[in-house]
Each structure stands twice: as structure tokens, then as C-alpha cells.
Amino acid sequence: MKGCFITFEGIDGSGKTTQIARMHTFLQEQGYEVILTREPGGTRISDRIRELLLNPEHKEMEEATEVLLYAASRAQHVREKVVPALEKGKIVLCDRFLDASLAYQGYGLGLPLSDILAVNRFATGGVAPDRTYFLELPLEVSQARLATRFASQEGPDRIEQKPSSYHERVYEGFMTLREQYSERIVSVDANRSIEEIQQGLQADILLYLQARKHPVHPS
């Protein structure tokens, strides 16, 4: 495919949604054709699955169901939105992808990584990120940020409601993935100001796109 697939990962409260939105604006200003999307979600069907997954009322959801719903959302998202954009030579910025499933369902829930990978190989058809930015944030800082958010806005979703031990395992999972896929995953210190983080991301992505010879105006 002619395009470039870039994902953003991190524990809840790491600021990835803010950073990816700013990156989207920045790349557009540089003249690149770029789309911004997210998981779970990104399409009408995927967004409906997202509602099922994150609804705090669905406490009875089985772990296997959770894995399969994330994969189902991803299957629709990849085929309907990601692949068509990549085939047109666009840059796709995605808020979470397969790394999140490995961290949250694999390490967090303690499910076999091999099972999650197998399900997602089918779901993605082999589509994988070219580059991933992991916003690394200490767990205690993340939890403090979330507590502030919940006090002023909406309450936690079904995943955010899980116990601290679960979130500790998710954090360790991301750290393990960062080491395992160091050629793809770029670790970013997220315990800084929004502006400082974004400046570093912008400098890196421009160098990366130039190295790939990604055209500013794809034909």
C-alpha cells in the first residue's frame, strides 16, 4: 500500500487523544493528506460495538466476548476506513490499534497472547502499523489525571472501572510491547507539557516521513 499507518498508544490518561488530534492538524498544515480515526470505533458499525464495549452497565461481559468484540470492530474499521485510505496514499493516524488489545486483554486480563494475535490476524487481514507512538506516563500520574477528569466530566467507562491491579498489568504490558517491538514503537515521555510533547512528535514524524519519501501531495 502507498500510504502510511501511524498509531498512538498509551494507558488511559496519557494524553494520546490530545496529541493525535494536534498531529492531525499539523500534518494537514504541512500539506499531507491525512485522516484521523480511532479504535474501537471509526465507522458506524465499529462505533456501535464501541458502545457495547465501554458501557459501564455491561459488567457481565465475558473476557472472550470482549476480545472478539474488539476484533470485530477492528475488522470493520480496517476494511471500511483504514485500507481504502492507505491505498489512496494517505497517512492514517489511529488512536489505538492491536497493541491495545495485547496490553488490555492479553496482559490486563491474562488471556493468551497467541489467541489474541490469531483472532486479530483474521480481523486485520495482516494490516499493521508502520510506526507507533507510545505515550509513556507513570501509572500514578495517569490515575490522578483520570480522577480529575471523572470529578469534572463523565464517570469511568467499563474498562476504566476495572481495579488498579488490572491497570498495573496493562501498564507493564505496554512496557513489554515497547521493548519487543522497539523498531516500530517510539516511546514518548508524556509527563511533560502538551506543547513539549507535540514538538517532539512533530520533529520525529517529519523525519520519518522524509525517510520514507512520503509525498506531500500523493498522486
C-alpha positions as CSV (number, residue, x, y, z in Angstrom):
1,M,0.0,0.0,0.0
2,K,1.2,3.5,-0.8
3,G,0.1,5.2,2.5
4,C,1.5,5.3,6.0
5,F,-0.3,3.9,9.0
6,I,0.6,5.5,12.3
7,T,-0.9,4.6,15.7
8,F,-0.9,6.2,19.1
9,E,-0.9,4.1,22.2
10,G,-0.7,4.6,26.0
11,I,-2.5,3.9,29.2
12,D,-5.7,5.8,30.0
13,G,-4.9,9.5,30.8
14,S,-1.7,9.5,28.9
15,G,-2.9,12.3,26.6
16,K,-2.7,10.4,23.3
17,T,-6.1,11.7,22.1
18,T,-5.0,15.3,22.5
19,Q,-1.7,14.6,20.9
20,I,-3.0,12.7,17.9
21,A,-5.5,15.5,17.2
22,R,-2.8,18.1,17.2
23,M,-0.6,15.8,15.0
24,H,-3.5,15.6,12.5
25,T,-3.8,19.4,12.3
26,F,0.0,19.7,11.9
27,L,0.3,17.2,9.1
28,Q,-2.5,18.8,7.2
29,E,-0.8,22.2,7.6
30,Q,2.4,20.6,6.1
31,G,0.4,19.6,3.0
32,Y,0.0,15.9,3.7
33,E,-3.3,14.0,3.0
34,V,-4.1,12.5,6.4
35,I,-7.1,11.1,8.2
36,L,-7.7,10.8,11.9
37,T,-9.6,7.8,13.3
38,R,-9.8,5.7,16.5
39,E,-10.4,2.3,18.0
40,P,-12.7,0.9,19.0
41,G,-14.8,2.9,16.5
42,G,-14.0,4.8,13.4
43,T,-17.0,3.6,11.4
44,R,-20.8,3.4,12.0
45,I,-20.7,-0.3,12.8
46,S,-17.5,0.0,14.8
47,D,-18.9,2.8,16.9
48,R,-21.9,0.7,17.8
49,I,-19.6,-2.0,19.0
50,R,-17.6,0.6,21.0
51,E,-20.8,1.5,22.8
52,L,-21.2,-2.2,23.9
53,L,-17.6,-2.5,25.0
54,L,-17.4,0.6,27.1
55,N,-20.9,0.8,28.6
56,P,-20.3,0.6,32.4
57,E,-23.6,-1.3,32.7
58,H,-22.2,-4.3,30.9
59,K,-20.3,-5.7,33.9
60,E,-21.3,-9.3,33.0
61,M,-19.4,-9.2,29.7
62,E,-17.2,-12.3,29.3
63,E,-13.5,-11.9,28.6
64,A,-13.7,-13.8,25.4
65,T,-16.6,-11.6,24.3
66,E,-14.5,-8.6,24.9
67,V,-11.7,-9.9,22.8
68,L,-14.0,-10.8,19.9
69,L,-15.9,-7.5,20.0
70,Y,-12.7,-5.5,19.8
71,A,-11.6,-7.7,16.9
72,A,-15.0,-7.3,15.2
73,S,-14.8,-3.5,15.5
74,R,-11.3,-3.6,14.1
75,A,-12.2,-5.9,11.1
76,Q,-14.9,-3.4,10.0
77,H,-12.7,-0.4,10.7
78,V,-9.7,-1.8,8.7
79,R,-11.7,-2.7,5.7
80,E,-14.0,0.2,5.5
81,K,-11.7,3.1,6.5
82,V,-8.0,2.2,7.0
83,V,-7.2,0.2,3.9
84,P,-9.1,2.5,1.4
85,A,-7.1,5.5,2.8
86,L,-3.8,3.7,2.6
87,E,-4.5,2.6,-0.9
88,K,-5.0,6.2,-1.9
89,G,-1.6,7.1,-0.4
90,K,-2.9,8.9,2.7
91,I,-1.4,9.0,6.2
92,V,-3.7,7.3,8.6
93,L,-3.5,8.4,12.3
94,C,-5.3,5.9,14.5
95,D,-5.9,6.3,18.3
96,R,-5.2,2.7,19.4
97,F,-4.9,-0.5,17.4
98,L,-3.7,-4.1,18.0
99,D,-1.1,-3.1,20.7
100,A,-4.0,-2.0,22.9
101,S,-5.7,-5.4,22.6
102,L,-2.4,-7.1,23.6
103,A,-2.0,-4.8,26.6
104,Y,-5.6,-4.7,27.8
105,Q,-6.9,-8.1,27.0
106,G,-3.6,-10.0,27.0
107,Y,-1.6,-8.6,29.9
108,G,-4.5,-6.9,31.7
109,L,-7.0,-9.9,31.6
110,G,-4.3,-12.5,31.5
111,L,-5.5,-14.1,28.3
112,P,-3.1,-15.9,25.9
113,L,-1.4,-13.5,23.6
114,S,-1.3,-16.2,20.9
115,D,-5.1,-16.4,20.9
116,I,-5.5,-12.6,20.7
117,L,-2.9,-12.4,17.8
118,A,-4.7,-15.2,16.0
119,V,-8.1,-13.6,16.2
120,N,-6.6,-10.3,15.1
121,R,-4.7,-11.7,12.2
122,F,-8.0,-12.7,10.8
123,A,-9.6,-9.3,11.8
124,T,-6.9,-7.1,10.2
125,G,-6.0,-9.2,7.2
126,G,-2.4,-8.6,8.1
127,V,-2.7,-4.8,8.2
128,A,-0.2,-3.4,10.8
129,P,1.1,0.0,11.8
130,D,4.2,1.4,10.2
131,R,5.0,3.4,13.3
132,T,3.6,3.6,16.8
133,Y,4.0,6.4,19.3
134,F,3.7,5.1,22.9
135,L,3.0,7.9,25.3
136,E,4.7,6.7,28.4
137,L,3.3,8.0,31.6
138,P,3.8,6.8,35.2
139,L,0.7,4.9,36.4
140,E,0.2,7.2,39.4
141,V,0.1,10.3,37.2
142,S,-2.4,8.6,34.9
143,Q,-4.7,7.7,37.8
144,A,-4.5,11.2,39.2
145,R,-5.5,12.7,35.8
146,L,-8.4,10.3,35.4
147,A,-9.6,11.1,38.9
148,T,-9.7,14.8,38.0
149,R,-11.5,14.0,34.7
150,F,-14.1,11.9,36.4
151,A,-14.8,14.6,39.0
152,S,-15.5,17.3,36.5
153,Q,-16.9,15.3,33.5
154,E,-18.3,11.9,32.8
155,G,-17.6,8.9,35.0
156,P,-15.4,6.0,34.1
157,D,-16.3,3.6,31.4
158,R,-16.4,-0.2,31.8
159,I,-12.6,-0.6,31.2
160,E,-11.7,2.4,33.4
161,Q,-13.7,0.9,36.2
162,K,-11.5,-2.2,36.5
163,P,-9.3,-2.4,39.6
164,S,-5.9,-0.8,39.9
165,S,-4.2,-4.3,39.7
166,Y,-5.6,-4.6,36.2
167,H,-4.3,-1.3,35.1
168,E,-0.9,-2.1,36.6
169,R,-0.8,-5.2,34.4
170,V,-1.9,-3.1,31.3
171,Y,1.0,-0.7,32.1
172,E,3.5,-3.5,32.3
173,G,2.1,-4.9,29.1
174,F,2.7,-1.8,27.2
175,M,6.2,-1.5,28.6
176,T,6.9,-5.1,27.4
177,L,5.5,-4.4,24.0
178,R,7.6,-1.3,23.7
179,E,10.7,-3.4,24.2
180,Q,9.6,-6.3,22.0
181,Y,8.7,-4.0,19.0
182,S,11.3,-1.3,19.5
183,E,11.9,-1.0,15.8
184,R,8.3,0.2,15.4
185,I,7.3,1.7,18.7
186,V,8.7,5.1,19.7
187,S,8.4,5.8,23.4
188,V,7.5,9.4,24.2
189,D,7.8,11.0,27.7
190,A,4.1,12.0,28.3
191,N,4.8,13.5,31.7
192,R,5.5,16.9,30.1
193,S,3.5,19.8,28.9
194,I,1.2,19.3,25.9
195,E,3.4,21.7,23.8
196,E,6.7,19.9,24.6
197,I,5.3,16.5,23.8
198,Q,3.8,17.8,20.5
199,Q,7.0,19.5,19.4
200,G,8.9,16.2,19.8
201,L,6.3,14.3,17.9
202,Q,6.3,16.7,15.1
203,A,10.0,16.6,14.7
204,D,10.1,12.8,14.7
205,I,7.2,12.3,12.3
206,L,8.7,14.8,9.7
207,L,12.0,12.9,9.8
208,Y,10.2,9.6,9.4
209,L,8.0,10.7,6.5
210,Q,11.0,12.2,4.7
211,A,13.0,9.0,5.2
212,R,10.1,7.1,3.7
213,K,9.9,9.7,0.9
214,H,6.2,10.0,1.5
215,P,4.9,12.6,-0.9
216,V,3.3,15.8,0.4
217,H,0.7,15.6,-2.4
218,P,0.2,11.8,-3.2
219,S,-1.0,11.1,-6.7
